[in-house]
């Protein structure tokens, strides 16, 4: 079993707050997750938000979608008309 600390509950506006000892190493602004189960409370640091989206689970999720063949990736030149100006690509 780890160390035991005592903390004091106090009124803060229309809520109550729990003053935690600095020995826990928490910093101002840290986000915590609090769980209550049968009258017992547990708290832990909230998981950090991911900077990127994990798309690794998408593979195979669309069975009808198939990769393009090299021939299908070729784009034929075509004329484009942007704002009345005819542009030729190719």
C-alpha positions, 0 to 999 in steps of 0.5 A: 500500500502506498503513502497515505495523505489527508486532504481537506474539503472546502467550499468554492463558490457553489461547489466543494473542492478538495485541497490536495497536498503538493507532495502528490506532484500535481500542477495548477491546471492538471486535469484529473478523472474522478471515479466514485464506486460504492462511496469510495473515490479514486482519481487519476490523471486524465489521458492526454489528448492525441495530436493525431487521429489513429486510422490504423483500424480503418484497414479492411473496414470497407470490403467493397473498396479496392486499391486502384491499379496503376492504369486507373491512376492515370489521368487523361489531359482535358480542357478546363474552363475557369472563369471563361478562360480556357486552359489546356492541361497536358 
